Amino acid sequence: MEQCCIHKCQKCHIGDLVPLSDFGSQGASIKYKAWVCTNPECGYNIKIRNGDIYINEPIMNGANNSRPRQGGTF
């Protein structure tokens, strides 16, 4: 099993930043596509999309999505 470091969130200093993985449009696994704070009050996140880095984008609840998605979800 691969191990990864868990870091304290530098925004709230309460939660941990945990890595999330996803699948690309062609189905390939993308490890550590995002890092998200575990503190729900904080919501800090870093995401990689098409080679660009996005910081603190709104986090949406995938349970509210009525249409099926291709690949993984955050």
N, C-alpha and C positions, 0 to 999 in steps of 0.2 A: 504494500500500500504506500502510495506517495505521500510524503508529509509536506506540509506547507506552514509557513509562519502565520500566526494570528497577531495582529497589531492592535493596540489601543487606538481608538478613534481620536485624532488630533483636534477634532472640532468640539466634541462634547466631553472627552476624557472619561466617559462612563462605559460606552459600548465598545465592542471589538469590531474591527474591519474584517469581514469574512469574504473569501473569494467565491464567486459564482461562475459557473461555466454554462455554455449554450451550444447550439448547433448552428452552423452557417446555412445559407440558402441552398447549398449543394449537399447538406447533410453531414459535413465534416465537423468533428468535435473542436470547439474553441475553448481551451482551458483559460480560466481566469479572465473572462471577458468583462467582468465587473467586480468591484469591491463595494460592499454595503455595510453600513454601521448596524449593529444588532440592537441598538437603542431606538425603539419606535418613535420616541420624542425628537430624535436627532434627524434621522433619515439621510445622513450624508452618504453620497455614492460617487464612484468614479466608474465610467463605462468606456469601452472601446467599441467604436462602430466605424466600419470602413476605413480603419487606420487612424481615425481621429479620436481624441480623448475628450470626453464630456464629463464635466464636474457638476454635481448637485442638480441633476435633472429631476423633475417630479417622478415619484414612484407611484405606479398605478397597480391596483389590485387586479391580477389576472382573473380572479373569480367573477368579476363583473363583466368580462368580455363574453359576448353572446355568440361570436363566431369562432370556429376552430382555427388555430394558428398552425403554421408550418414550423417545425423545429421546437426549441425550448422557449420558455418564458422566464422572466425574472419574477 
